[in-house]
Amino acid sequence: METLVDASGPSEYVETRTRDGEKVGLELLQYLSIHHMYKLQSIWKGAIGKDSLSKLKILALHTCPQLTSSFSPRFAQNLLCLTELIVEDCPKVISLISSEYHNVKHGPIFPSLERIFLLDLPELVNIFGGLYVLEELNTLLIYNCLKLRLSIMELPHIKKIEGENEWWNDLDCDKSPWENIFVPLKEGRDLIEQLYEATDSLNHFHNIRSEENDELKSSAEMSMEKGKETLFPTEAKVASQ
């Protein structure tokens, strides 16, 4: 399979439909993890309809040797809820945004993205070419991406950069904005455990859902208390005393 969804024709693997001349699908999907797809070249080929993948929270791409880039800017703009991105063992990836789109003006991308984990990407040169600002990104982990160069324009609010000392020492850009937030990766067995935890996207998704459920429960309890105060103001006052 070369693409998950092909907008130019019928989709064999994903249920889609046409709305306003654009192909729409996967509107409710919140978690997507792709492993060992040796022919995959893209996730979505062609025009992407509004709301497609708009609820996706975590995207993980593992061992896709034919993938050269992960997104077009239009695709990235659809990922309004994406908080975590993992790209691992995709040896042909040069940039996460397709280079043929770099001269096209686009609006903000990944408005909710907080964490990026990049592992074993030997040809990766840049994240988004320095053309897109990631306002919410606070954590970036880099392993075995020795050609990767960072741009201060992309990372205005980054709080932590984890990487190998070799990669960090070889960076030929001004590192002063990040000197206090760079954290060297662990070594030996501790490194294996650290990378496993970083790429355990399913566990990360369960944690997100648990936090959301806790917030909903807390909000519901507060609403019930407010409702009691409205219906039984005297009783609520006595109870509070």
N, C-alpha and C positions, 0 to 999 in steps of 0.2 A: 504494500500500500504506500503510495507516494504522498498522499494528502488525506487528512481526516475528512474534510469537507471541500468539495469542488463546486464552486458557485456557477460554473459554466455548464453543468449537466446534472443528471440525477445522482444523488449521494447513495452509495452502496452501504455505508456503515452507520450513518447518522440520519435520523429522521429530520427533514427540513421542509419548509414550505416557502412560497414566494409571497412577499408583501411589498407593495409599491415598487415592483420591479426588482426587488433585491431578495436574495435568499436569506432566510432567517432560521436559526436553529440553536439548540442548546441554551435556551434563555434561562432555564432554572438550574443549570449545572453549577455546582459550587466547588467541586474538587476534581482535578484532572491530572492523572499521573500516567505518563507514557514511558514504557520500558522496552528496550531491545527491538526497536522498529528499524530494521536495517535499510529499508528503502525510503523511509519518510523524508520528504523534502520540505514540507510545510504543513501547518495545522489547518489553515483555511486558505484556499486558493481562489482568487478573484474577489469581487466586491462583497463586503460583509454587511448584512442588514442590521439596522438598529435593534438593540436589545440582545443580539446574539452574544452569548458568553458574558453578558453584562453583570451576572451575579457570581461569576467565578472568583473564588477567594484565594485558592492555591493552584499553581501550575508547576508541574515538575516534569522535566524532560531528561531521560536517562538513556544513554547509549543509542544515539541516532546518528550513525556515521555519515549519512548523506545530507544531513541538515546543515545549511550554510548560514542561515540567519533564522531567528525565531519569529519575528514580527514585521509587518508593515506598519507604518504610523497609524493608518486607519484602523487596523486590527487592534493595536495597542490602546487607541482611544476608546474602544468598546469595553475594555477591561476596567470598568469603573470601580469594582470592588476588590480587585486583586491586591492582596496584602503581602503575598510571598511568591517568589519566583526562584526555582531551582533549575539550573542547566548543568548537566554532568556528562562527561565522556561523549562529547559531540565534536570530534576532531577537526571538522571543516568549518565550524562557526568562527567567523571573523568579527562580526558585530551582531548585537542582538536586534538591531533594526536594519532592514534591507537597505543596502547602499543606494539602490536605484531611486529611492524615495527621498534622499537627503536634500535635494534641491527644491522640494515641494514644501510649501508653507502649511503647517498643521497646527492645531490647537494643543492644549496640554495632553500629555499621555500619562498613564498609570497614576491617577490622582491619589490613590490610596496605598500605593506600594511602599511597604515598610522594610522588607528584608529581601536581599538578593544573595543567593549562594551559587558561586561559579566554581566548578571543579573539573579538572582534566580537560581543559580547552586550550590546546597548545597553539592554535592559530588566532585566538581571540586578541584583537588589537585594541578595541574600545567597547564600551558598553552601548552607548547610543551616539557615538561620534561627536560628543560635546555639544549637540544641537538641541537637546531636550533636558529640561530641568526636572529633577525628581524631588519635589518639595517635601514629601513625607518620608523619604528613605532615611532610615536611621542605622541600619546594620548591613554591612557588606562583607561577605566571607569569600576569600579567593584562595584557591589551591591549584597548583600546577597550571597556572595561566601566565607563563613567564613573559609573554609579549604584551600583556595588558597594560595600557596606560590610562591614567585617571584624569578627569577634567573637573576642576573646581566648579565650573558652571553647572555640571550635572548633580553635584553633591553638596548643595548649600547648607543642609542641616544634618549631615551625617554625624552620628554619635559614636560609631565604632567601626573600624576597619580591621578585619582579621586576615592575616596572610603570612606567607613564609618570609623569613628574614632576607633570603636571597633575592626574592622578587622586590621586596621593599627597598633594599640597598641599591638595586639596579635601576630604580625609577629615575628617569632623567627630567622630571618636572619639579616644580616648586612644591615640596612636601610640607612646608611649614604650617599650612592650615590644619594638617592632619597629624602632626607629630605627637600630640597628646592623646590621640584617640586610636592610634595604631596598636594592635595587640598581636604579638607573634603567635602563630599556631603552635600547638603542643608537639611533642615528638614521640616517636615509638608507638607503643600500645595506646598511650593516651591520645595520640593524634588520630588513630583509627576510630576510637570511641567518639572523639570530638566530631569527626566528619560523618560518622554514622548518625549521630544525634542531629547534625545540621541538615542531613538529607532525608530524615524520617518524616516525610511530608504528611503521611496519614496520621501520625501521632500529633503533628502540629495542627492538622485540621480538627481532630477530636478536641484539642485544647481550645481552639477558637469557638467551636460549637458549645463547649461547656461554659465558657465565659459568657457567651450570648444567652444561654439558658439562665445563668445566674442573674444577668442583668434584667431579663424579662421577669424572672421571679421577684426580684427586688422592686421593679417598677409596678408589678401587679399588687404587691403587698402595700406599697405606698398609696396606690390608687384606692385600695380597699379602706385604708385608714382615713384618707380624705373623705371617702364616701360616708363612713361612719360619723365623722365630725359634722358633715352636712345634714345627715338624717337625724342624728341623735347628739346634738351639740352638748347638752347637759351631761348625758351619760359619758361622752368622750372626755369632758372636763373632769368629772369625778374620777374616771379611770386613770387619767394622767396624774391626779393627785395621789 
